[in-house]
Amino acid sequence: MSSITEQLLTHQTRLAVVGLGYVGLPLALAFARHFSVIGFDINEERLEKMRRGEDPSRELPREAFDDCDITFTASLDLLREARFFIIAVPTPIDNSNHPDLRALLGATRSVGQCLKVGDYVCYESTVYPGCTEEDCIPLLETCSGLKAVVDFKVGYSPERINPGDRQHTLQNTPKIVSGCDAEALEQVAAVYETVVTVGVHRAPSIKVAEAGKIIENTQRDVNIALMNELSIIFGRMGINTYDVIEAAATKWNFLPFSPGLVGGHCIGVDPYYLVHKALALRYHPQIIAAGRFINDSMGGYIGKKVVKQLIRKGKAILGARALVLGITFKENVADIRNSKVVDIVNELKDYGVEVDVVDPHAESTEVARAYGFSLLPTPGAGYDVVILAVAHREFRDWTEEQFAALGTPDLLLVDIKGLYRGRISHLSYWSL
């Protein structure tokens, strides 16, 4: 009998990607240049855009849909035509910073209803080590009436999509793969090797693959937290953190991480999954938890620093006007999930500051739905402070005169990423 990869390559069967967001859609389109693909999502509005060749996340150009054998659907009947299922749904945290597995388990139930003997299920969603085998596989078995390993195979291959990054793509970034047994590992590897040109790394177990993914972002989170804590210390000394980093980076083995806001759906979320698992094992992860506390506190810290700077300038805080440039979680993307810029906005509003926000990449309706305020299409004027919060390309080459034109004569410019360090001569300037 031919392998599942051979069946896919000869279009004897189909591959399905469940969840068509930042991770799932580019993955589905990449496979659709080799296999017949079913793109499954429960959001009909997003599906309609994809049928028209539009990426709802505004990451992919229209030509990314060209020459792709793909059907976009919310139909379980059509989903049953697949024999290889990839689940790539979001795994966020809830309001208490606990893992929110509702989308993952919902997708697992849907796939479980479609499973047949000989099928494969591979997870891409970021989870704590053990989640695939302890939470997902039992649910697949319950919904399908089949037995894992015996009747169907399971793998885990964590996503490595970086929104806004045109250099590190699915095709040229090594992919971790794993399987429930040796056969599953090789089949999952063969499927992914079809689209990942630089090859795959075969992890010895599903748990190792899950852990390998989650420490990628945990490591970055802890390193950024260190720089954020240093920025608070250096701020009390009256020295600029970016100047310190520049000096330290002359040593060959120094790692030049930068301070700043840590939001989004990866670095600001994944460490909480590891904390959750560690606590379940009766271990309190002190460094990871401390890093999360520091990074989650930075928006409030920056807001308070802005208020203090305005007070020093003799400004009345109640009714002062602030302009925030950027609301997305990182530069040059439309994704507003877990944006820590919102913490700055809310902190300023708590002090009675009137805040306007502009962002050329974000959708105002999405911001209003998620955070309760709308975006301005263009900045106004007469601001007491301008806060450059997100380093979008549209904000990177402004002149000092452009900033000055937005504000009062004694405008304060707050530059969170330090983009304009050394380029501001006359305005009051502050950065981390």
TAURTA-V869188 format. One record per residue. RES is the residue in one letter. SS is DSSP state (~ for helix, > for strand, _ for the rest). D_FIRST is the distance of its C-alpha to the first C-alpha in Angstrom with 2 decimals. Layout:
BEGIN
RES	SS	D_FIRST
RES	SS	D_FIRST
END
This chain:
BEGIN
M	_	0.00
S	_	3.82
S	_	6.61
I	~	9.25
T	~	11.55
E	~	9.84
Q	~	9.64
L	~	13.23
L	~	14.40
T	_	13.49
H	_	15.02
Q	_	12.33
T	_	13.53
R	>	16.61
L	>	18.09
A	>	21.30
V	>	24.29
V	>	26.68
G	_	30.23
L	_	31.46
G	_	34.39
Y	_	35.24
V	_	31.90
G	~	29.47
L	~	30.69
P	~	30.53
L	~	27.08
A	~	25.87
L	~	27.56
A	~	26.15
F	~	22.53
A	_	23.56
R	_	24.22
H	_	20.55
F	_	18.70
S	_	19.78
V	>	21.67
I	>	23.46
G	>	26.64
F	>	27.86
D	_	31.42
I	_	34.06
N	_	36.91
E	~	37.42
E	~	40.15
R	~	37.90
L	~	35.15
E	~	37.75
K	~	38.73
M	~	35.19
R	~	34.75
R	_	37.90
G	_	36.50
E	_	38.62
D	_	37.74
P	_	39.65
S	_	40.01
R	_	41.56
E	_	39.55
L	_	37.51
P	_	39.09
R	~	38.27
E	~	36.54
A	~	33.83
F	~	32.52
D	_	32.46
D	_	29.32
C	_	27.21
D	_	24.64
I	>	25.65
T	>	26.92
F	>	29.49
T	>	29.76
A	_	31.01
S	_	29.16
L	~	26.90
D	~	25.63
L	~	24.36
L	~	23.09
R	_	20.76
E	_	18.75
A	>	17.47
R	>	14.47
F	>	16.02
F	>	19.72
I	>	22.38
I	>	25.74
A	_	28.67
V	_	31.73
P	_	35.16
T	_	36.24
P	_	40.04
I	>	42.83
D	_	45.30
N	_	49.09
S	_	49.38
N	_	46.94
H	_	44.34
P	>	40.61
D	_	39.95
L	_	36.39
R	~	36.89
A	~	34.75
L	~	31.96
L	~	31.97
G	~	32.35
A	~	29.27
T	~	27.39
R	~	28.57
S	~	27.45
V	~	23.89
G	~	23.93
Q	_	24.82
C	_	21.77
L	_	19.09
K	_	16.20
V	_	13.82
G	_	11.18
D	_	13.73
Y	>	15.46
V	>	19.25
C	>	21.16
Y	>	24.96
E	_	27.32
S	_	30.59
T	_	33.09
V	_	33.73
Y	_	35.44
P	_	33.49
G	_	31.93
C	~	31.75
T	~	27.96
E	~	27.55
E	~	30.88
D	~	31.30
C	~	28.12
I	~	25.40
P	~	27.70
L	~	28.36
L	~	24.70
E	~	24.36
T	~	27.58
C	~	26.78
S	~	23.27
G	_	23.89
L	_	20.71
K	_	20.66
A	>	19.86
V	_	17.58
V	_	16.51
D	_	15.48
F	>	15.48
K	>	16.07
V	>	19.27
G	>	20.61
Y	>	23.99
S	_	25.02
P	_	28.71
E	_	30.14
R	_	32.58
I	_	34.03
N	_	37.77
P	_	39.56
G	_	41.96
D	_	40.56
R	_	39.70
Q	_	39.34
H	_	36.66
T	_	33.74
L	_	30.15
Q	_	29.15
N	_	31.62
T	_	31.70
P	_	29.46
K	>	27.14
I	>	26.81
V	>	23.34
S	>	22.52
G	>	20.07
C	_	20.39
D	_	18.65
A	~	17.49
E	~	13.82
A	~	15.29
L	~	17.81
E	~	15.61
Q	~	13.52
V	~	16.89
A	~	18.46
A	~	16.07
V	~	16.69
Y	~	20.40
E	~	20.66
T	_	19.97
V	_	23.42
V	_	25.34
T	_	26.60
V	_	28.43
G	_	25.45
V	>	24.78
H	>	26.24
R	>	24.01
A	_	26.19
P	_	26.01
S	_	25.91
I	~	26.01
K	~	29.76
V	~	30.42
A	~	28.81
E	~	30.88
A	~	33.98
G	~	33.46
K	~	33.59
I	~	36.55
I	~	38.75
E	~	38.46
N	~	40.63
T	~	42.62
Q	~	43.79
R	~	44.96
D	~	46.63
V	~	48.62
N	~	49.69
I	~	50.88
A	~	52.67
L	~	54.56
M	~	55.70
N	~	56.70
E	~	58.77
L	~	60.34
S	~	61.18
I	~	63.07
I	~	64.97
F	~	65.72
G	~	66.79
R	~	69.50
M	~	70.57
G	_	70.90
I	_	68.39
N	_	65.35
T	~	61.93
Y	~	60.54
D	~	63.50
V	~	62.69
I	~	59.00
E	~	60.08
A	~	62.38
A	~	59.93
A	_	57.16
T	_	59.26
K	_	57.96
W	_	54.78
N	_	52.89
F	_	53.93
L	_	51.19
P	_	52.74
F	_	51.44
S	_	53.61
P	_	55.09
G	_	54.37
L	_	52.75
V	_	49.32
G	_	47.63
G	_	44.40
H	_	41.16
C	_	40.22
I	~	43.09
G	~	45.29
V	~	42.69
D	~	40.12
P	~	42.71
Y	~	43.60
Y	~	40.09
L	~	40.63
V	~	44.14
H	~	42.83
K	~	40.42
A	~	43.12
L	~	45.64
A	~	43.24
L	_	43.18
R	_	47.01
Y	_	47.43
H	_	49.47
P	_	48.15
Q	~	51.53
I	~	50.75
I	~	47.91
A	~	50.01
A	~	53.07
G	~	51.24
R	~	50.08
F	~	53.67
I	~	55.15
N	~	52.75
D	~	53.01
S	~	56.79
M	~	57.17
G	~	57.58
G	~	60.46
Y	~	61.94
I	~	61.97
G	~	63.51
K	~	66.29
K	~	66.93
V	~	67.37
V	~	69.87
K	~	71.80
Q	~	71.95
L	~	73.32
I	~	75.89
R	~	77.08
K	_	77.64
G	_	79.81
K	_	77.45
A	_	77.65
I	_	74.17
L	_	74.51
G	_	73.81
A	_	72.75
R	>	70.14
A	>	66.88
L	>	64.28
V	>	60.75
L	>	58.62
G	_	54.93
I	_	53.12
T	_	49.41
F	_	47.93
K	_	47.74
E	_	48.90
N	_	47.56
V	_	45.16
A	_	45.66
D	_	44.30
I	_	47.11
R	_	45.20
N	_	47.15
S	_	49.75
K	_	52.42
V	~	54.84
V	~	55.37
D	~	56.94
I	~	59.53
V	~	60.28
N	~	60.73
E	~	62.87
L	~	65.18
K	~	65.47
D	~	66.40
Y	_	69.39
G	_	70.40
V	_	69.15
E	>	68.15
V	>	64.76
D	>	63.24
V	>	59.66
V	>	58.17
D	_	54.67
P	_	53.44
H	_	49.77
A	_	49.83
E	_	50.19
S	~	53.43
T	~	52.11
E	~	49.27
V	~	51.83
A	~	54.16
R	~	51.49
A	~	50.35
Y	~	53.71
G	_	56.50
F	_	58.08
S	_	57.64
L	_	57.63
L	_	60.40
P	_	59.39
T	_	61.91
P	_	64.17
G	_	67.66
A	_	70.64
G	_	73.14
Y	>	70.68
D	>	71.98
V	>	68.70
V	>	65.62
I	>	62.51
L	>	59.81
A	_	56.93
V	_	53.82
A	_	53.76
H	_	52.47
R	~	52.98
E	~	55.58
F	~	57.74
R	_	57.50
D	_	60.27
W	_	63.01
T	_	66.56
E	~	68.96
E	~	70.92
Q	~	67.98
F	~	67.73
A	~	71.50
A	~	71.65
L	_	69.62
G	>	72.00
T	>	75.47
P	>	77.63
D	>	76.58
L	>	72.85
L	>	70.56
L	>	67.25
V	>	64.55
D	>	61.73
I	_	59.00
K	_	56.83
G	_	59.88
L	_	59.17
Y	_	62.87
R	_	64.17
G	_	66.96
R	_	67.03
I	_	69.30
S	_	73.04
H	_	74.97
L	_	72.89
S	>	72.50
Y	>	69.08
W	>	66.89
S	_	63.36
L	_	61.52
END
